[in-house]
Amino acid sequence: MKQIKIGLLGLGQIGSGVYQLLTRKKSLLQKKAGVSFEIQKIAVKNPRKSRKISVRRDLITTESFKVARNGNVDCVVELVGGIRPAKDLILQALRSGKDVVTANKALLAEHGKEIFRTAAQKGRRVFFEASVGGGIPVIKALREGLIGNEIQSVLAIINGTTNYILTRMTQDRLDFKQALALAQSEGYAERDPRLDIDGIDSGHKLAILASLAFDQPVSFRDLSCEGISRIEHRDIEFAGEFGYVVKLLALAKKVPAGIEARVQPTLLAKDHILAKVDGAYNAILFRGDEVGEMLLYGKGAGSRPTASAVVSDLVDLALDREDKKKNPWLSKGKARVRRGSSLPSRYYLRFSVIDKPGVLAKISGVLGRHRVSISGMIQTERKVGNVVPLIMITHHAGESAVRAAQQEINRLRVISGKPQVIRIED
């Protein structure tokens, strides 16, 4: 029976899940894959740290670089996260003749070219199923199942933390800070949640998905990322009155000018398939020229789902499965990425206006001059001081026109505070 010797870097939530899965299902993996996986060494920062799992002391070391170049190791599994020292550890492993399995979306999104070029130079492979979507086999679907398709678009909810927060705001009528505190208490959000709530985590994952979908390297630096911290409960309420829900959407589309790719709060019709994805779940909706729309749905995070993806990569590695699709990070070209939208869209606009005659006429006049027409409106009687919310849904309009109108409206004396502008995805 073939044996694969593993050097494990990191014994946090995911690393512990991988260790447990390989240990608990050792015989099952031998039966199904005909491979025996043996963990040789586990590198950790603090060997005295209290852990929920029991690991033999002789497996534990603090010398991660020694594990990365260990001559007895066939494969290095990097679950440290972040950029440094993860990047140096992976490069060390590749240069030492090791294949690599990683869940590190930030590293691939920002330094994918260097990682994959080093692997190619050394005749090694890098597997990364766990980098996007946790236990959802989204990378395998793109590279294998959809290989006969030209991918036209990717729409995804790929951050469980923000989706959980927006779900709680919607279902429990909480404001953002209350929902964030609940997410932290339930273990869905970190103590410092900025990577999630600012859209950065989704952006890293989108860069990987877009690179694979369109077979061109898309860098995280080329994306625009907007988070959910400015979403108020009243926006969710007003959107609901128009038949929409608010989701943090990672979106990439092929357009004549190149690729549109961005992360931003988005209004989806209540009957849209992604509108029904609640809680900490993830979903990725592909549109291919042959298959039409295809949805992948499941748990996008957590030790066990992510460990499942890591072990899937280990089996592919052990069975010498080569990539079935050209690696976009090895191409010489670079994707032309548009941060904004070249396609007309409808928009949700919320203004806080001083309650006086003529306000609606002034705002409508500005929108009209920029050729932005209104399809629906709510003007409530709920006052905060002398200020009331004015909500509008536009007809299809260009993004540049909407933004220009917004800037001009901001300068009106009847406006109090910063307006809310949210794109609607049809």
C-alpha positions as CSV (number, residue, x, y, z in Angstrom):
1,M,0.0,0.0,0.0
2,K,1.3,3.4,-0.9
3,Q,2.3,5.5,2.1
4,I,2.4,9.4,2.2
5,K,4.4,11.0,4.9
6,I,3.0,14.3,6.0
7,G,4.6,17.4,7.7
8,L,1.8,19.4,9.3
9,L,2.3,23.1,9.8
10,G,-0.2,24.4,12.3
11,L,-2.4,22.7,14.9
12,G,-5.2,25.3,15.2
13,Q,-8.8,24.8,14.4
14,I,-8.2,23.4,10.9
15,G,-4.9,21.6,11.7
16,S,-6.6,19.8,14.6
17,G,-9.5,18.9,12.3
18,V,-7.0,17.4,9.7
19,Y,-5.1,15.5,12.4
20,Q,-8.4,14.0,13.8
21,L,-9.8,13.1,10.4
22,L,-6.6,11.3,9.3
23,T,-6.4,9.5,12.6
24,R,-10.1,8.6,13.0
25,K,-10.6,7.6,9.4
26,K,-7.2,6.0,8.7
27,S,-8.7,2.6,7.7
28,L,-11.5,4.1,5.7
29,L,-9.0,6.1,3.6
30,Q,-6.8,3.1,3.1
31,K,-9.9,1.2,1.9
32,K,-11.2,3.9,-0.4
33,A,-8.0,5.4,-1.8
34,G,-5.5,2.6,-1.2
35,V,-3.2,5.0,0.6
36,S,-1.8,5.2,4.1
37,F,-1.3,8.7,5.4
38,E,1.3,9.1,8.2
39,I,2.0,12.3,10.0
40,Q,5.7,12.6,10.7
41,K,5.9,16.0,12.4
42,I,3.6,18.8,13.5
43,A,5.0,22.3,13.8
44,V,3.3,24.6,16.4
45,K,4.1,28.0,18.0
46,N,3.5,26.9,21.5
47,P,3.8,23.2,22.4
48,R,2.5,23.8,25.9
49,K,-0.8,25.4,24.7
50,S,-3.9,23.6,26.0
51,R,-5.6,21.8,23.1
52,K,-8.8,19.8,22.7
53,I,-7.1,17.0,21.0
54,S,-4.5,14.6,22.3
55,V,-1.3,14.4,20.2
56,R,1.9,12.3,20.8
57,R,4.6,14.5,22.2
58,D,7.3,13.2,19.9
59,L,5.3,14.5,16.9
60,I,5.3,18.1,18.1
61,T,8.0,20.6,17.3
62,T,8.4,24.4,17.2
63,E,10.9,24.3,14.2
64,S,8.5,24.8,11.3
65,F,11.3,25.3,8.7
66,K,12.8,21.9,9.6
67,V,9.5,20.3,9.0
68,A,9.2,22.1,5.6
69,R,12.5,20.6,4.5
70,N,12.4,17.3,6.4
71,G,13.8,14.5,4.2
72,N,11.3,12.0,5.6
73,V,8.3,14.1,4.5
74,D,6.6,13.7,1.1
75,C,4.0,16.5,1.5
76,V,3.8,19.6,3.6
77,V,0.3,20.7,4.7
78,E,0.4,24.4,5.5
79,L,-2.4,25.6,7.8
80,V,-0.6,28.5,9.5
81,G,-2.5,31.2,7.6
82,G,-1.5,34.7,6.7
83,I,1.4,35.8,4.5
84,R,4.4,35.4,6.7
85,P,5.9,33.0,7.6
86,A,3.5,30.9,5.5
87,K,4.9,32.0,2.2
88,D,8.5,31.3,3.2
89,L,7.5,27.9,4.6
90,I,5.7,26.9,1.4
91,L,8.6,28.1,-0.8
92,Q,11.0,26.2,1.4
93,A,8.9,23.0,1.1
94,L,8.8,23.3,-2.7
95,R,12.5,23.9,-3.0
96,S,13.1,20.9,-0.8
97,G,11.2,18.7,-3.2
98,K,7.9,18.5,-1.3
99,D,4.4,18.8,-2.7
100,V,2.2,21.2,-0.8
101,V,-1.4,21.3,0.4
102,T,-2.7,24.6,1.7
103,A,-5.9,26.4,2.8
104,N,-4.2,29.8,2.6
105,K,-6.5,32.0,0.4
106,A,-4.7,35.3,1.3
107,L,-1.3,33.9,0.2
108,L,-2.6,32.5,-3.1
109,A,-4.6,35.7,-3.9
110,E,-1.7,38.0,-3.3
111,H,1.4,35.8,-4.2
112,G,0.0,33.0,-6.3
113,K,2.3,33.6,-9.2
114,E,5.4,33.2,-7.2
115,I,4.1,30.1,-5.4
116,F,3.0,28.3,-8.5
117,R,6.1,29.3,-10.6
118,T,8.3,27.9,-7.9
119,A,6.3,24.7,-7.9
120,A,6.6,24.4,-11.6
121,Q,10.4,25.0,-11.6
122,K,10.9,22.3,-9.0
123,G,8.4,19.9,-10.6
124,R,6.1,20.0,-7.5
125,R,2.4,20.5,-7.1
126,V,0.3,22.8,-4.9
127,F,-3.2,21.7,-3.9
128,F,-5.6,24.3,-2.5
129,E,-9.2,23.0,-2.4
130,A,-9.6,24.2,1.2
131,S,-8.8,27.8,0.3
132,V,-12.3,28.6,-0.9
133,G,-15.6,27.4,0.4
134,G,-14.5,25.1,3.2
135,G,-15.9,21.7,2.5
136,I,-17.5,22.7,-0.8
137,P,-15.5,21.1,-3.7
138,V,-15.6,24.4,-5.6
139,I,-12.0,24.2,-6.9
140,K,-12.4,20.7,-8.2
141,A,-15.7,21.7,-9.8
142,L,-14.1,24.5,-11.7
143,R,-10.9,22.7,-12.8
144,E,-12.5,19.4,-13.6
145,G,-16.3,19.2,-13.7
146,L,-16.7,22.4,-15.7
147,I,-13.6,22.1,-17.9
148,G,-15.8,21.9,-21.0
149,N,-17.4,25.3,-20.3
150,E,-16.6,28.9,-20.9
151,I,-17.5,30.4,-17.5
152,Q,-19.4,33.6,-18.0
153,S,-20.0,34.7,-14.3
154,V,-19.4,33.8,-10.7
155,L,-21.7,35.0,-8.0
156,A,-20.8,33.9,-4.5
157,I,-21.6,34.2,-0.8
158,I,-18.2,33.0,0.5
159,N,-17.9,34.5,3.9
160,G,-19.9,32.7,6.6
161,T,-19.3,35.4,9.2
162,T,-20.9,38.3,7.2
163,N,-23.7,36.1,6.0
164,Y,-24.5,35.1,9.6
165,I,-24.5,38.8,10.6
166,L,-26.8,39.8,7.8
167,T,-29.1,36.9,8.5
168,R,-29.4,37.8,12.2
169,M,-30.0,41.5,11.2
170,T,-32.8,40.3,8.9
171,Q,-34.5,37.6,11.0
172,D,-33.9,39.0,14.5
173,R,-34.2,42.7,13.6
174,L,-30.8,43.5,15.1
175,D,-28.5,46.4,14.2
176,F,-25.0,45.7,12.9
177,K,-23.2,46.0,16.2
178,Q,-25.6,43.7,18.0
179,A,-25.4,41.0,15.2
180,L,-21.6,41.2,15.2
181,A,-21.5,40.7,19.0
182,L,-23.8,37.7,18.6
183,A,-21.5,36.3,15.8
184,Q,-18.5,36.7,18.1
185,S,-20.3,35.0,21.0
186,E,-21.3,32.1,18.8
187,G,-17.7,31.7,17.5
188,Y,-18.6,32.8,13.9
189,A,-16.6,36.0,14.1
190,E,-13.0,36.7,15.4
191,R,-12.3,39.2,18.1
192,D,-10.9,41.4,15.4
193,P,-13.4,40.8,12.6
194,R,-12.1,43.3,10.0
195,L,-10.9,40.7,7.5
196,D,-14.5,39.4,7.3
197,I,-16.7,42.5,7.7
198,D,-14.6,44.7,5.4
199,G,-14.9,42.1,2.6
200,I,-11.2,41.2,2.5
201,D,-11.6,37.5,3.1
202,S,-14.3,37.4,0.4
203,G,-11.9,39.3,-1.9
204,H,-9.1,36.8,-1.4
205,K,-11.4,33.9,-2.3
206,L,-12.9,35.8,-5.3
207,A,-9.4,36.4,-6.7
208,I,-8.8,32.6,-6.7
209,L,-12.2,31.8,-8.2
210,A,-11.9,34.4,-10.9
211,S,-8.4,33.3,-11.8
212,L,-9.6,29.7,-12.3
213,A,-13.0,30.6,-13.9
214,F,-11.5,32.9,-16.6
215,D,-8.1,31.2,-16.9
216,Q,-6.2,34.4,-16.2
217,P,-4.4,35.5,-13.0
218,V,-6.6,37.9,-11.0
219,S,-4.8,39.6,-8.2
220,F,-6.5,40.6,-5.0
221,R,-5.0,44.1,-5.5
222,D,-7.1,44.5,-8.6
223,L,-10.4,44.0,-6.8
224,S,-12.6,46.5,-5.1
225,C,-13.9,45.3,-1.7
226,E,-16.6,46.9,0.3
227,G,-17.8,45.4,3.6
228,I,-21.1,45.4,5.5
229,S,-20.4,47.8,8.5
230,R,-22.4,50.6,6.9
231,I,-25.5,48.4,6.4
232,E,-28.2,49.4,8.9
233,H,-31.2,47.5,9.9
234,R,-33.5,50.0,8.3
235,D,-31.8,49.3,4.9
236,I,-32.7,45.7,5.3
237,E,-36.3,46.7,6.2
238,F,-36.7,49.1,3.3
239,A,-35.1,46.6,0.9
240,G,-37.6,44.0,2.1
241,E,-40.5,46.3,1.3
242,F,-39.3,46.4,-2.3
243,G,-38.9,42.6,-2.4
244,Y,-35.1,42.3,-1.8
245,V,-32.7,41.0,0.7
246,V,-29.1,42.3,1.4
247,K,-26.2,39.9,0.9
248,L,-22.4,40.4,0.7
249,L,-21.8,39.3,-2.8
250,A,-18.5,38.4,-4.4
251,L,-19.0,38.8,-8.1
252,A,-16.9,38.2,-11.2
253,K,-18.2,38.5,-14.8
254,K,-16.6,38.3,-18.2
255,V,-17.4,41.5,-20.2
256,P,-16.0,42.8,-23.5
257,A,-13.6,45.1,-21.6
258,G,-12.2,42.2,-19.6
259,I,-13.3,41.0,-16.2
260,E,-15.5,42.8,-13.7
261,A,-14.7,41.6,-10.2
262,R,-15.7,43.1,-6.8
263,V,-17.0,42.4,-3.4
264,Q,-19.9,44.5,-2.1
265,P,-23.2,44.5,-0.3
266,T,-25.9,43.7,-2.9
267,L,-29.7,43.6,-3.1
268,L,-31.0,40.3,-4.4
269,A,-34.7,39.6,-5.2
270,K,-36.2,37.4,-2.5
271,D,-36.7,34.6,-5.0
272,H,-33.1,34.7,-6.2
273,I,-31.4,31.3,-5.3
274,L,-28.6,33.1,-3.4
275,A,-31.1,35.1,-1.4
276,K,-32.1,31.9,0.4
277,V,-28.6,31.2,1.7
278,D,-28.7,32.0,5.4
279,G,-26.6,31.7,8.5
280,A,-22.9,30.7,8.2
281,Y,-23.5,28.8,4.9
282,N,-21.7,29.5,1.7
283,A,-22.9,29.2,-1.9
284,I,-21.2,29.7,-5.3
285,L,-23.3,30.2,-8.4
286,F,-21.5,29.6,-11.7
287,R,-22.9,30.3,-15.2
288,G,-21.3,28.3,-18.0
289,D,-22.1,28.3,-21.7
290,E,-22.9,24.6,-21.7
291,V,-24.3,23.8,-18.2
292,G,-26.2,27.1,-17.6
293,E,-26.4,27.9,-13.9
294,M,-24.8,25.6,-11.3
295,L,-25.0,26.1,-7.6
296,L,-22.6,24.7,-5.0
297,Y,-23.8,25.0,-1.4
298,G,-22.6,24.0,2.0
299,K,-20.5,24.8,5.1
300,G,-17.9,27.3,4.1
301,A,-15.8,27.1,7.2
302,G,-15.2,25.1,10.4
303,S,-12.6,22.5,11.3
304,R,-14.3,19.5,9.9
305,P,-15.6,20.8,6.5
306,T,-12.2,22.4,5.8
307,A,-10.3,19.3,7.0
308,S,-12.5,17.3,4.5
309,A,-11.2,19.5,1.7
310,V,-7.6,19.2,2.8
311,V,-7.8,15.4,2.9
312,S,-9.4,15.4,-0.5
313,D,-6.3,17.2,-1.8
314,L,-4.0,14.7,0.0
315,V,-5.8,11.8,-1.8
316,D,-5.4,13.6,-5.2
317,L,-1.7,14.1,-4.4
318,A,-1.2,10.5,-3.3
319,L,-2.9,9.1,-6.5
320,D,-0.6,11.4,-8.6
321,R,-3.6,13.2,-10.1
322,E,-2.3,16.0,-12.4
323,D,-4.1,19.2,-12.9
324,K,-6.7,18.8,-15.6
325,K,-6.7,22.5,-16.5
326,K,-3.9,24.9,-17.3
327,N,-2.8,26.8,-14.2
328,P,-3.8,30.5,-14.7
329,W,-1.0,31.7,-12.4
330,L,1.6,30.3,-14.9
331,S,0.3,32.3,-17.9
332,K,2.3,35.3,-19.1
333,G,-0.7,37.5,-19.6
334,K,-2.6,39.5,-16.9
335,A,-6.3,39.8,-16.6
336,R,-7.9,43.2,-17.4
337,V,-10.0,43.7,-14.3
338,R,-12.6,46.5,-13.9
339,R,-13.4,47.5,-10.4
340,G,-16.6,49.2,-11.3
341,S,-19.5,48.0,-13.5
342,S,-19.7,48.6,-17.2
343,L,-23.2,47.2,-17.3
344,P,-26.2,49.2,-16.3
345,S,-27.9,48.2,-13.1
346,R,-30.6,49.3,-10.7
347,Y,-29.7,50.9,-7.4
348,Y,-31.1,51.3,-3.9
349,L,-30.6,54.9,-2.6
350,R,-31.3,56.1,0.9
351,F,-30.9,59.7,1.8
352,S,-31.4,61.3,5.2
353,V,-33.1,64.6,4.3
354,I,-34.3,67.6,6.2
355,D,-38.0,67.5,6.4
356,K,-39.0,70.6,4.4
357,P,-40.9,71.3,1.1
358,G,-39.1,70.9,-2.2
359,V,-36.5,68.3,-1.0
360,L,-37.8,65.6,-3.3
361,A,-37.8,67.9,-6.3
362,K,-34.2,68.9,-5.7
363,I,-33.0,65.3,-5.4
364,S,-35.1,64.1,-8.4
365,G,-33.7,67.0,-10.4
366,V,-30.1,66.0,-9.8
367,L,-30.9,62.4,-10.7
368,G,-32.7,63.5,-13.8
369,R,-29.8,65.6,-15.0
370,H,-27.6,62.5,-14.7
371,R,-30.2,60.4,-16.6
372,V,-31.0,58.3,-13.5
373,S,-34.7,57.6,-13.3
374,I,-36.7,56.5,-10.3
375,S,-38.8,53.3,-10.4
376,G,-40.0,53.3,-6.8
377,M,-39.8,55.4,-3.7
378,I,-40.6,55.4,0.1
379,Q,-40.7,58.6,2.1
380,T,-41.5,57.8,5.7
381,E,-42.8,60.0,8.5
382,R,-40.3,58.6,11.0
383,K,-38.3,61.6,12.1
384,V,-34.9,61.7,13.9
385,G,-34.9,65.3,14.9
386,N,-35.9,67.1,11.8
387,V,-34.5,64.4,9.5
388,V,-36.4,61.7,7.7
389,P,-35.2,58.8,5.4
390,L,-36.0,59.0,1.7
391,I,-35.6,55.7,-0.1
392,M,-35.5,55.3,-3.9
393,I,-35.1,52.4,-6.3
394,T,-33.7,53.4,-9.7
395,H,-34.3,52.1,-13.2
396,H,-31.2,50.6,-14.9
397,A,-28.4,53.2,-15.0
398,G,-24.7,53.4,-15.4
399,E,-22.6,53.2,-12.3
400,S,-20.7,56.3,-13.2
401,A,-23.9,58.3,-13.6
402,V,-25.3,57.1,-10.2
403,R,-22.0,57.9,-8.4
404,A,-21.8,61.4,-10.0
405,A,-25.4,62.1,-9.0
406,Q,-24.7,60.9,-5.5
407,Q,-21.8,63.3,-5.2
408,E,-23.8,66.2,-6.4
409,I,-26.7,65.3,-4.0
410,N,-24.3,65.1,-1.1
411,R,-23.6,68.8,-1.5
412,L,-27.2,69.8,-1.2
413,R,-28.0,71.6,2.0
414,V,-31.1,69.5,2.5
415,I,-29.0,66.3,2.9
416,S,-27.9,65.2,6.4
417,G,-25.3,62.5,6.7
418,K,-23.8,60.2,4.1
419,P,-26.3,58.6,1.6
420,Q,-26.5,54.8,1.2
421,V,-26.0,53.4,-2.3
422,I,-26.4,49.6,-2.8
423,R,-26.3,47.9,-6.2
424,I,-29.1,45.5,-7.2
425,E,-28.1,42.3,-8.9
426,D,-30.9,41.1,-11.3
